[in-house]
Amino acid sequence: MFYLSKSDTTWTLSYEVSPMRRALMIAAGIAGLCVGIFQAINSSAPNAAWLSIMLPVVLCLAVAGYWVMSDSTTEVTFDIAKKRIRVHCERPWFGPARSFAFSEVAAIRAVDRSGETVNSWEACVEIHGGATIRLGRESEGRNERIRGYLEEIRRVTGIAA
């Protein structure tokens, strides 16, 4: 979920994963464990039992771990007085917080990431050098909030859509 907090010269756009989504990711991991255990119980060969437990467990934990980390908390601070943004993300591969001048930012927008099974909007900060920083996703039914936040930020900062 996205939240926008405002003060006189600083606006902060925050993204956090909803508790329901985290619960679903945990349930998927537990389901993978259960499948592996069930296969091991029904197997007669000891090597096959070990492999049938470990393979689904490792795959489920890897996928769940990636999902949890890719939806880590992200915070973008817009310092209107200094005309700078600061992006801080808790993803391990993101690194330390990054700071950019408004003039370095090519666009701030919500991109439609709808597919065959999932409809969602992803908020992104695009830098002139070609880099895109993904802030987070909202489902199709809740996209108006983030699109409204981004429109308000663009209007105040002068950053393009």
C-alpha positions in Angstrom: 0.0 0.0 0.0 1.2 3.5 -0.8 1.0 6.4 1.7 1.8 10.1 1.1 2.7 12.3 4.0 3.2 16.0 3.6 5.0 18.7 5.5 5.8 22.2 4.5 8.9 21.4 2.3 9.1 17.7 2.4 6.7 15.1 1.0 7.2 11.4 1.6 5.8 8.6 -0.5 6.0 5.2 1.3 5.2 1.7 0.0 4.6 -1.2 2.3 3.2 -4.7 1.6 -0.2 -5.4 3.1 -0.4 -8.1 5.8 -2.7 -10.2 3.7 -0.2 -10.4 0.9 2.5 -11.4 3.4 0.2 -14.1 4.8 -0.4 -15.5 1.3 3.3 -15.7 0.7 3.8 -17.6 3.9 0.9 -19.9 3.1 2.5 -20.7 -0.3 5.8 -21.6 1.4 3.9 -23.9 3.9 2.0 -25.5 1.0 5.3 -26.3 -0.7 6.6 -27.9 2.4 3.5 -30.0 2.8 3.7 -31.2 -0.8 7.3 -32.3 -0.2 6.5 -34.1 3.0 3.5 -35.8 1.4 5.6 -37.1 -1.5 8.2 -38.4 0.9 5.7 -40.3 2.9 4.3 -42.0 -0.2 7.7 -42.8 -1.6 9.4 -46.2 -1.0 13.0 -45.4 -2.0 15.0 -43.4 0.6 16.9 -41.3 -1.9 13.8 -40.4 -3.7 12.2 -39.5 -0.4 15.0 -37.1 0.5 15.0 -35.5 -3.0 11.2 -35.2 -3.1 11.3 -33.3 0.2 14.2 -31.1 -0.5 13.5 -30.0 -4.0 10.0 -28.5 -3.3 11.2 -27.0 -0.1 14.2 -25.3 -1.7 12.1 -24.0 -4.6 9.3 -22.7 -2.4 11.7 -21.0 0.0 13.6 -19.4 -2.9 10.4 -18.1 -4.5 8.9 -16.9 -1.2 12.2 -15.2 -0.2 12.4 -13.4 -3.5 8.7 -12.2 -3.3 9.3 -11.0 0.3 12.4 -9.1 -0.6 11.1 -7.7 -3.9 8.2 -6.1 -2.1 10.3 -4.6 0.7 9.4 -1.2 2.1 10.3 1.7 -0.2 10.3 5.4 0.7 10.8 8.3 -1.6 11.3 11.7 0.0 10.7 14.8 -2.1 12.5 17.8 -0.6 10.7 20.7 -2.4 13.0 23.4 -1.0 16.2 21.7 -2.1 14.6 20.3 -5.3 15.9 16.8 -4.5 14.5 13.3 -4.1 15.9 10.6 -1.9 15.0 7.0 -2.5 15.5 4.5 0.3 14.6 0.8 -0.2 15.0 -2.2 2.1 15.7 -4.6 -0.8 19.1 -6.2 -0.2 20.3 -5.6 -3.8 19.2 -1.9 -3.8 22.1 -0.7 -1.6 22.3 2.6 0.3 19.8 5.4 -0.2 20.1 7.3 -3.4 19.6 11.0 -3.9 18.8 12.8 -7.2 18.1 16.4 -8.2 14.6 17.0 -9.7 16.4 17.8 -13.0 17.9 14.3 -13.0 14.5 12.6 -12.8 13.0 11.9 -16.2 9.6 10.8 -15.0 7.5 9.6 -12.0 4.6 7.5 -13.1 2.5 4.5 -12.6 2.9 1.8 -15.3 0.2 -0.7 -16.2 1.7 -4.2 -15.5 -1.4 -6.2 -16.4 -1.0 -9.7 -17.7 -3.1 -12.7 -18.3 -3.7 -13.5 -14.7 -2.8 -10.4 -12.7 -3.8 -6.8 -13.2 -1.6 -4.2 -11.4 0.0 -0.8 -11.5 3.6 -0.3 -10.6 5.0 3.1 -9.5 8.4 3.9 -10.9 10.9 6.7 -10.8 12.8 7.0 -14.1 16.2 8.7 -14.2 17.6 10.4 -17.3 20.5 7.9 -17.5 18.0 5.2 -18.3 17.7 3.6 -14.9 14.2 2.9 -13.5 13.6 2.5 -9.8 10.5 0.4 -8.9 8.7 1.7 -5.9 5.9 -0.9 -5.5 2.7 -2.3 -7.0 -1.0 -1.7 -6.4 -3.8 -4.0 -7.7 -6.1 -2.9 -10.4 -8.9 -1.9 -8.1 -6.7 0.3 -5.9 -4.6 2.0 -8.5 -6.4 5.4 -8.3 -4.8 6.2 -5.0 -1.2 5.9 -6.3 -2.0 7.6 -9.6 -3.5 10.5 -7.6 -0.5 10.7 -5.4 1.9 10.7 -8.3 -0.1 13.4 -10.2 -0.1 15.6 -7.1 3.7 15.1 -6.7 4.3 15.9 -10.4 2.3 19.0 -10.1 4.2 20.3 -7.1 7.7 19.2 -8.2 7.5 19.9 -11.9 8.7 16.4 -12.7 7.3 14.9 -15.9 4.9 12.0 -16.2 
